[in-house]
């Protein structure tokens, strides 16, 4: 890579970045500075054409003043290098830290909503108009988004995951919790089957993976939105609701609604979205959460435990959200 990026200097150190589930990153130190070297591995988004489109989007967003970290072009002007069959890109290193909702004040929560709204409206300016809605419900590693899920498919998935959890050895407290949550979810789905939402009617360009690990802060201000791999056409208000459900979830599975309110209000102001749009999006994401088991699929079907720490709060949130449905809706629309 550095032979291609002669301006970046000679290598001194290359240290893996531990955060991130889908791709691989390194902190690359050279005689001329520090960089982020990204290896694209997530199959649906790891081809050169898709990555190049993402890079062009971030370059245009940067020109509009959005806090992003566009890739650095090599000596030929290209931003994607294909080496041994894998795609790589070199980005400036952004000094900053991740902050979840517990670390955001009410004012910072509002600014977060404004930022996401600005991203959505800016993408409207820099991307070609969407012709068809993209696959709905995807959010980061949560690639099993099921905003219009068929219940019979969900019940079959639950039965299979229960079987795998019961057969897992050595059996531990995680397996017991997983089985309990799966049975609980099956009861809730049967009880609320008549609330299944219709398909979304409108879609626009979205980041696709807006959550705390993809936003770096310096102090109280965002320094860079990173990881644009899931850039695509999906219902915009649903991304706003999904992001809130990740940023503002507490360890016990409750949402900090006192922070959701200013966040959602600021998002609506920034985009012009109305209360009805946010209410419909909240309903669809609630149903999606009831039907989604991505952390358990990773553990039991992919034999990958990196998502295990997220399971307790994610699984509890679906139950709490069902119980507090009206309060959550009012937080997004009030």
C-alpha positions as a Markdown table, in Angstrom:
| # | Residue | x | y | z |
|---|---|---|---|---|
| 1 | Unk | 0.0 | 0.0 | 0.0 |
| 2 | Unk | 2.7 | 2.5 | 0.9 |
| 3 | Unk | 4.5 | 1.8 | -2.5 |
| 4 | Unk | 1.2 | 3.1 | -4.0 |
| 5 | Unk | 0.9 | 6.0 | -1.5 |
| 6 | Unk | 4.4 | 7.4 | -1.8 |
| 7 | Unk | 3.4 | 10.6 | -0.1 |
| 8 | Unk | 2.6 | 8.6 | 3.1 |
| 9 | Unk | 6.2 | 7.9 | 4.0 |
| 10 | Unk | 8.0 | 4.7 | 5.1 |
| 11 | Unk | 6.3 | 2.2 | 7.5 |
| 12 | Unk | 7.2 | 2.2 | 11.2 |
| 13 | Unk | 4.4 | 0.2 | 12.8 |
| 14 | Unk | 1.1 | -1.5 | 11.8 |
| 15 | Unk | -1.2 | -2.4 | 14.7 |
| 16 | Unk | -4.6 | -4.1 | 14.3 |
| 17 | Unk | -7.7 | -2.1 | 15.5 |
| 18 | Unk | -9.8 | -4.4 | 17.6 |
| 19 | Unk | -13.1 | -2.7 | 17.2 |
| 20 | Unk | -15.4 | -3.6 | 14.3 |
| 21 | Unk | -17.2 | -6.8 | 13.4 |
| 22 | Unk | -17.3 | -7.0 | 9.6 |
| 23 | Unk | -14.0 | -5.7 | 8.2 |
| 24 | Unk | -10.4 | -5.4 | 9.4 |
| 25 | Unk | -8.5 | -2.2 | 10.3 |
| 26 | Unk | -5.0 | -1.2 | 11.2 |
| 27 | Unk | -3.3 | 1.8 | 12.7 |
| 28 | Unk | -0.5 | 2.5 | 10.4 |
| 29 | Unk | 2.4 | 4.7 | 11.6 |
| 30 | Unk | 4.9 | 6.0 | 9.1 |
| 31 | Unk | 7.7 | 8.5 | 8.9 |
| 32 | Unk | 5.1 | 11.1 | 7.8 |
| 33 | Unk | 2.2 | 10.5 | 10.1 |
| 34 | Unk | -0.5 | 8.1 | 11.2 |
| 35 | Unk | -3.2 | 6.5 | 9.0 |
| 36 | Unk | -6.1 | 4.1 | 9.1 |
| 37 | Unk | -5.6 | 1.1 | 6.8 |
| 38 | Unk | -8.8 | -0.7 | 6.0 |
| 39 | Unk | -9.1 | -4.2 | 4.6 |
| 40 | Unk | -12.6 | -4.7 | 3.2 |
| 41 | Unk | -13.8 | -8.3 | 3.9 |
| 42 | Unk | -17.6 | -8.1 | 4.3 |
| 43 | Unk | -18.7 | -9.9 | 1.1 |
| 44 | Unk | -21.8 | -7.9 | 0.2 |
| 45 | Unk | -19.8 | -4.6 | 0.1 |
| 46 | Unk | -16.2 | -5.6 | -0.5 |
| 47 | Unk | -16.1 | -5.3 | -4.3 |
| 48 | Unk | -14.1 | -2.4 | -5.9 |
| 49 | Unk | -17.1 | -0.7 | -7.5 |
| 50 | Unk | -19.1 | -0.6 | -4.3 |
| 51 | Unk | -16.2 | 0.7 | -2.3 |
| 52 | Unk | -15.4 | 3.4 | -4.9 |
| 53 | Unk | -19.0 | 4.6 | -4.7 |
| 54 | Unk | -18.7 | 4.9 | -1.0 |
| 55 | Unk | -15.5 | 6.8 | -1.3 |
| 56 | Unk | -17.0 | 9.3 | -3.8 |
| 57 | Unk | -19.9 | 9.9 | -1.4 |
| 58 | Unk | -17.6 | 10.7 | 1.5 |
| 59 | Unk | -15.5 | 13.0 | -0.6 |
| 60 | Unk | -18.6 | 14.9 | -1.6 |
| 61 | Unk | -19.9 | 15.0 | 1.9 |
| 62 | Unk | -16.6 | 16.3 | 3.2 |
| 63 | Unk | -16.8 | 19.1 | 0.6 |
| 64 | Unk | -20.1 | 20.0 | 2.1 |
| 65 | Unk | -18.6 | 20.3 | 5.6 |
| 66 | Unk | -19.8 | 17.0 | 7.1 |
| 67 | Unk | -17.4 | 15.3 | 9.6 |
| 68 | Unk | -16.2 | 12.4 | 7.5 |
| 69 | Unk | -12.7 | 10.9 | 6.7 |
| 70 | Unk | -12.5 | 10.4 | 2.9 |
| 71 | Unk | -9.8 | 8.0 | 1.7 |
| 72 | Unk | -6.5 | 9.2 | 0.5 |
| 73 | Unk | -5.8 | 8.8 | -3.3 |
| 74 | Unk | -2.7 | 7.0 | -4.4 |
| 75 | Unk | -0.2 | 8.3 | -6.9 |
| 76 | Unk | -2.6 | 7.5 | -9.8 |
| 77 | Unk | -5.6 | 9.1 | -8.1 |
| 78 | Unk | -7.2 | 5.8 | -7.1 |
| 79 | Unk | -8.6 | 5.2 | -3.6 |
| 80 | Unk | -9.1 | 1.4 | -3.7 |
| 81 | Unk | -6.1 | -1.0 | -4.0 |
| 82 | Unk | -6.7 | -4.7 | -4.9 |
| 83 | Unk | -3.9 | -6.8 | -3.4 |
| 84 | Unk | -4.0 | -10.6 | -3.3 |
| 85 | Unk | -7.7 | -10.5 | -4.1 |
| 86 | Unk | -8.7 | -8.2 | -1.3 |
| 87 | Unk | -9.6 | -4.5 | -1.4 |
| 88 | Unk | -7.8 | -2.0 | 0.7 |
| 89 | Unk | -8.1 | 1.8 | 1.3 |
| 90 | Unk | -5.9 | 4.3 | 3.2 |
| 91 | Unk | -7.7 | 6.9 | 5.3 |
| 92 | Unk | -6.4 | 9.7 | 7.6 |
| 93 | Unk | -6.2 | 8.7 | 11.2 |
| 94 | Unk | -8.8 | 10.5 | 13.3 |
| 95 | Unk | -8.0 | 11.0 | 16.9 |
| 96 | Unk | -11.2 | 10.7 | 18.9 |
| 97 | Unk | -13.2 | 8.3 | 21.0 |
| 98 | Unk | -16.5 | 6.6 | 20.8 |
| 99 | Unk | -19.4 | 7.8 | 23.0 |
| 100 | Unk | -22.6 | 5.9 | 23.6 |
| 101 | Unk | -25.8 | 7.5 | 24.9 |
| 102 | Unk | -24.8 | 7.2 | 28.6 |
| 103 | Unk | -22.0 | 9.7 | 27.8 |
| 104 | Unk | -24.1 | 12.1 | 25.9 |
| 105 | Unk | -25.9 | 15.0 | 27.6 |
| 106 | Unk | -29.4 | 16.0 | 26.5 |
| 107 | Unk | -27.9 | 18.8 | 24.4 |
| 108 | Unk | -25.4 | 16.3 | 22.8 |
| 109 | Unk | -28.3 | 14.0 | 22.0 |
| 110 | Unk | -30.1 | 16.7 | 20.2 |
| 111 | Unk | -26.9 | 17.5 | 18.2 |
| 112 | Unk | -26.6 | 13.8 | 17.3 |
| 113 | Unk | -30.1 | 13.9 | 15.8 |
| 114 | Unk | -29.2 | 17.1 | 13.9 |
| 115 | Unk | -26.0 | 15.4 | 12.6 |
| 116 | Unk | -27.9 | 12.3 | 11.3 |
| 117 | Unk | -30.5 | 14.6 | 9.7 |
| 118 | Unk | -27.7 | 16.6 | 8.0 |
| 119 | Unk | -26.2 | 13.3 | 6.7 |
| 120 | Unk | -29.5 | 12.3 | 5.1 |
| 121 | Unk | -30.2 | 15.6 | 3.5 |
| 122 | Unk | -26.6 | 15.9 | 2.2 |
| 123 | Unk | -26.8 | 12.4 | 0.7 |
| 124 | Unk | -29.8 | 13.6 | -1.2 |
| 125 | Unk | -27.6 | 16.3 | -2.7 |
| 126 | Unk | -24.5 | 14.1 | -3.6 |
| 127 | Unk | -26.1 | 10.8 | -4.7 |
| 128 | Unk | -28.1 | 10.0 | -7.7 |
| 129 | Unk | -31.9 | 9.9 | -7.0 |
| 130 | Unk | -32.9 | 6.4 | -5.8 |
| 131 | Unk | -35.0 | 4.5 | -8.4 |
| 132 | Unk | -36.1 | 1.6 | -6.1 |
| 133 | Unk | -36.1 | 1.1 | -2.4 |
| 134 | Unk | -33.1 | -1.0 | -1.2 |
| 135 | Unk | -33.4 | -4.0 | 1.2 |
| 136 | Unk | -35.0 | -2.7 | 4.3 |
| 137 | Unk | -34.0 | -3.3 | 7.8 |
| 138 | Unk | -30.3 | -3.7 | 7.6 |
| 139 | Unk | -28.1 | -2.0 | 10.2 |
| 140 | Unk | -24.6 | -2.9 | 10.7 |
| 141 | Unk | -24.0 | -6.4 | 11.9 |
| 142 | Unk | -27.8 | -6.7 | 12.4 |
| 143 | Unk | -28.1 | -8.1 | 8.9 |
| 144 | Unk | -31.2 | -10.1 | 9.8 |
| 145 | Unk | -33.4 | -7.0 | 9.9 |
| 146 | Unk | -37.0 | -8.1 | 9.5 |
| 147 | Unk | -39.3 | -5.1 | 9.4 |
| 148 | Unk | -41.8 | -7.1 | 7.3 |
| 149 | Unk | -40.9 | -10.5 | 8.6 |
| 150 | Unk | -43.1 | -13.5 | 7.9 |
| 151 | Unk | -44.0 | -15.1 | 11.2 |
| 152 | Unk | -43.8 | -18.7 | 10.1 |
| 153 | Unk | -40.2 | -18.0 | 9.0 |
| 154 | Unk | -39.5 | -16.4 | 12.4 |
| 155 | Unk | -41.0 | -19.3 | 14.3 |
| 156 | Unk | -38.9 | -21.8 | 12.4 |
| 157 | Unk | -35.8 | -19.7 | 13.1 |
| 158 | Unk | -36.7 | -19.6 | 16.8 |
| 159 | Unk | -37.2 | -23.4 | 16.9 |
| 160 | Unk | -33.8 | -24.0 | 15.3 |
| 161 | Unk | -32.0 | -21.6 | 17.6 |
| 162 | Unk | -33.6 | -23.2 | 20.7 |
| 163 | Unk | -32.4 | -26.6 | 19.4 |
| 164 | Unk | -28.9 | -25.2 | 19.0 |
| 165 | Unk | -28.9 | -23.5 | 22.4 |
| 166 | Unk | -30.0 | -26.6 | 24.2 |
| 167 | Unk | -27.4 | -28.7 | 22.4 |
| 168 | Unk | -24.5 | -26.3 | 23.0 |
| 169 | Unk | -21.7 | -27.7 | 25.1 |
| 170 | Unk | -20.5 | -26.8 | 27.5 |
| 171 | Unk | -23.8 | -25.3 | 28.4 |
| 172 | Unk | -23.6 | -22.1 | 30.3 |
| 173 | Unk | -25.7 | -19.2 | 31.6 |
| 174 | Unk | -25.7 | -17.6 | 28.1 |
| 175 | Unk | -27.3 | -20.6 | 26.6 |
| 176 | Unk | -30.0 | -20.6 | 29.4 |
| 177 | Unk | -30.7 | -16.9 | 28.8 |
| 178 | Unk | -30.8 | -17.5 | 25.0 |
| 179 | Unk | -33.4 | -20.2 | 25.4 |
| 180 | Unk | -35.5 | -18.2 | 27.8 |
| 181 | Unk | -35.5 | -15.1 | 25.5 |
| 182 | Unk | -36.3 | -17.2 | 22.4 |
| 183 | Unk | -39.4 | -18.7 | 24.1 |
| 184 | Unk | -40.4 | -15.3 | 25.4 |
| 185 | Unk | -40.1 | -13.8 | 22.0 |
| 186 | Unk | -42.2 | -16.5 | 20.4 |
| 187 | Unk | -45.0 | -15.7 | 22.9 |
| 188 | Unk | -44.8 | -12.0 | 22.2 |
| 189 | Unk | -44.9 | -12.5 | 18.5 |
| 190 | Unk | -47.9 | -14.7 | 18.7 |
| 191 | Unk | -49.6 | -12.1 | 20.9 |
| 192 | Unk | -48.8 | -9.2 | 18.6 |
| 193 | Unk | -49.1 | -10.9 | 15.2 |
| 194 | Unk | -51.9 | -8.6 | 14.1 |
| 195 | Unk | -49.5 | -5.6 | 14.5 |
| 196 | Unk | -47.2 | -6.7 | 11.6 |
| 197 | Unk | -46.4 | -3.5 | 9.6 |
| 198 | Unk | -46.8 | -3.1 | 5.9 |
| 199 | Unk | -43.7 | -2.6 | 3.7 |
| 200 | Unk | -42.2 | 0.9 | 3.8 |
| 201 | Unk | -43.5 | 3.3 | 1.2 |
| 202 | Unk | -40.5 | 5.6 | 0.8 |
| 203 | Unk | -36.7 | 5.4 | 0.9 |
| 204 | Unk | -33.6 | 7.5 | 0.5 |
| 205 | Unk | -29.9 | 7.3 | 0.8 |
| 206 | Unk | -28.7 | 6.4 | 4.3 |
| 207 | Unk | -25.3 | 5.7 | 6.0 |
| 208 | Unk | -26.7 | 2.2 | 6.8 |
| 209 | Unk | -24.7 | 1.6 | 10.0 |
| 210 | Unk | -25.0 | 4.7 | 12.2 |
| 211 | Unk | -24.1 | 3.6 | 15.7 |
| 212 | Unk | -21.5 | 4.6 | 18.4 |
| 213 | Unk | -18.6 | 2.5 | 17.0 |
| 214 | Unk | -18.9 | 4.4 | 13.7 |
| 215 | Unk | -18.9 | 7.9 | 15.2 |
| 216 | Unk | -15.7 | 9.4 | 16.7 |
| 217 | Unk | -15.9 | 12.4 | 19.1 |
| 218 | Unk | -13.4 | 15.0 | 20.1 |
| 219 | Unk | -14.7 | 16.3 | 23.4 |
| 220 | Unk | -18.4 | 16.9 | 22.9 |
| 221 | Unk | -18.3 | 17.4 | 19.2 |
| 222 | Unk | -18.3 | 14.7 | 16.5 |
| 223 | Unk | -15.0 | 14.4 | 14.7 |
| 224 | Unk | -15.8 | 11.8 | 12.0 |
| 225 | Unk | -18.5 | 9.4 | 10.8 |
| 226 | Unk | -16.7 | 6.3 | 9.6 |
| 227 | Unk | -17.5 | 2.9 | 8.0 |
| 228 | Unk | -19.8 | 3.8 | 5.1 |
| 229 | Unk | -19.8 | 0.2 | 3.9 |
| 230 | Unk | -23.6 | -0.1 | 4.2 |
| 231 | Unk | -24.4 | 3.1 | 2.3 |
| 232 | Unk | -27.6 | 2.4 | 0.5 |
| 233 | Unk | -31.2 | 3.2 | -0.3 |
| 234 | Unk | -33.5 | 2.4 | 2.7 |
| 235 | Unk | -36.3 | 4.2 | 4.7 |
| 236 | Unk | -34.5 | 7.1 | 6.2 |
| 237 | Unk | -36.6 | 7.6 | 9.3 |
| 238 | Unk | -36.0 | 3.9 | 10.2 |
| 239 | Unk | -32.2 | 4.6 | 10.3 |
| 240 | Unk | -32.9 | 7.4 | 12.8 |
| 241 | Unk | -35.0 | 5.0 | 15.0 |
| 242 | Unk | -32.4 | 2.2 | 14.7 |
| 243 | Unk | -29.6 | 4.5 | 15.7 |
| 244 | Unk | -31.5 | 5.8 | 18.7 |
| 245 | Unk | -32.2 | 2.2 | 19.8 |
| 246 | Unk | -28.4 | 1.5 | 19.8 |
| 247 | Unk | -27.1 | 4.8 | 21.1 |
| 248 | Unk | -29.7 | 5.2 | 23.9 |
| 249 | Unk | -30.2 | 1.6 | 25.1 |
| 250 | Unk | -29.3 | 1.0 | 28.7 |
| 251 | Unk | -27.6 | -2.2 | 29.9 |
| 252 | Unk | -30.9 | -3.5 | 31.2 |
| 253 | Unk | -32.6 | -3.1 | 27.9 |
| 254 | Unk | -34.5 | 0.2 | 28.5 |
| 255 | Unk | -34.2 | 3.2 | 26.2 |
| 256 | Unk | -33.2 | 6.6 | 27.8 |
| 257 | Unk | -36.4 | 8.3 | 26.5 |
| 258 | Unk | -35.3 | 11.7 | 28.0 |
| 259 | Unk | -32.5 | 11.6 | 25.4 |
| 260 | Unk | -34.5 | 10.1 | 22.6 |
| 261 | Unk | -36.9 | 13.1 | 22.7 |
| 262 | Unk | -34.4 | 15.8 | 21.9 |
| 263 | Unk | -32.6 | 13.5 | 19.4 |
| 264 | Unk | -35.8 | 12.8 | 17.5 |
| 265 | Unk | -37.0 | 16.4 | 17.6 |
| 266 | Unk | -33.7 | 17.6 | 16.2 |
| 267 | Unk | -33.7 | 15.0 | 13.5 |
| 268 | Unk | -37.2 | 16.0 | 12.4 |
| 269 | Unk | -36.2 | 19.7 | 12.2 |
| 270 | Unk | -33.1 | 18.8 | 10.2 |
| 271 | Unk | -34.9 | 16.7 | 7.6 |
| 272 | Unk | -38.5 | 18.0 | 7.6 |
| 273 | Unk | -39.8 | 14.5 | 8.6 |
| 274 | Unk | -43.1 | 14.7 | 10.3 |
| 275 | Unk | -44.4 | 12.9 | 13.4 |
| 276 | Unk | -46.3 | 10.4 | 11.4 |
| 277 | Unk | -43.2 | 9.3 | 9.6 |
| 278 | Unk | -41.3 | 8.8 | 12.8 |
| 279 | Unk | -44.2 | 7.0 | 14.4 |
| 280 | Unk | -44.4 | 4.6 | 11.4 |
| 281 | Unk | -40.6 | 4.1 | 11.5 |
| 282 | Unk | -40.7 | 3.3 | 15.2 |
| 283 | Unk | -43.4 | 0.8 | 14.7 |
| 284 | Unk | -41.5 | -1.0 | 11.9 |
| 285 | Unk | -38.2 | -1.1 | 13.9 |
| 286 | Unk | -40.1 | -2.4 | 17.0 |
| 287 | Unk | -41.5 | -5.3 | 14.9 |
| 288 | Unk | -38.0 | -5.8 | 13.3 |
| 289 | Unk | -36.5 | -6.1 | 16.8 |
| 290 | Unk | -39.1 | -8.7 | 17.8 |
| 291 | Unk | -38.2 | -10.8 | 14.7 |
| 292 | Unk | -34.5 | -10.5 | 14.8 |
| 293 | Unk | -31.9 | -12.8 | 16.4 |
| 294 | Unk | -28.6 | -11.8 | 14.7 |
| 295 | Unk | -26.5 | -12.2 | 17.9 |
| 296 | Unk | -27.7 | -15.7 | 18.4 |
| 297 | Unk | -27.2 | -16.6 | 14.7 |
| 298 | Unk | -23.6 | -15.5 | 15.0 |
| 299 | Unk | -23.0 | -17.6 | 18.1 |
| 300 | Unk | -24.8 | -20.8 | 17.2 |
| 301 | Unk | -24.8 | -20.9 | 13.4 |
| 302 | Unk | -21.6 | -19.0 | 12.5 |
| 303 | Unk | -19.7 | -20.1 | 15.7 |
| 304 | Unk | -18.6 | -16.5 | 16.2 |
| 305 | Unk | -18.9 | -15.1 | 19.8 |
| 306 | Unk | -17.9 | -11.5 | 19.2 |
| 307 | Unk | -21.5 | -10.3 | 19.4 |
| 308 | Unk | -22.3 | -12.2 | 22.6 |
| 309 | Unk | -21.8 | -9.1 | 24.9 |
| 310 | Unk | -24.6 | -7.3 | 23.0 |
| 311 | Unk | -27.2 | -10.0 | 23.4 |
| 312 | Unk | -28.5 | -9.3 | 27.0 |
| 313 | Unk | -29.4 | -5.7 | 26.3 |
| 314 | Unk | -30.6 | -6.3 | 22.7 |
| 315 | Unk | -32.9 | -9.1 | 23.7 |
| 316 | Unk | -34.2 | -7.3 | 26.8 |
| 317 | Unk | -34.9 | -4.2 | 24.6 |
| 318 | Unk | -37.5 | -6.0 | 22.5 |
| 319 | Unk | -39.4 | -7.0 | 25.6 |
| 320 | Unk | -39.2 | -3.6 | 27.2 |
| 321 | Unk | -40.1 | -1.8 | 24.0 |
| 322 | Unk | -43.3 | -4.0 | 23.6 |
| 323 | Unk | -44.4 | -3.1 | 27.2 |
| 324 | Unk | -43.6 | 0.6 | 26.8 |
| 325 | Unk | -44.7 | 0.9 | 23.2 |
| 326 | Unk | -46.7 | 4.1 | 23.5 |
| 327 | Unk | -44.1 | 5.8 | 25.6 |
| 328 | Unk | -41.4 | 5.0 | 23.0 |
| 329 | Unk | -43.6 | 6.2 | 20.1 |
| 330 | Unk | -44.3 | 9.4 | 22.0 |
| 331 | Unk | -40.6 | 10.0 | 22.5 |
| 332 | Unk | -40.0 | 9.8 | 18.8 |
| 333 | Unk | -43.0 | 12.0 | 17.9 |
| 334 | Unk | -43.3 | 14.4 | 20.8 |
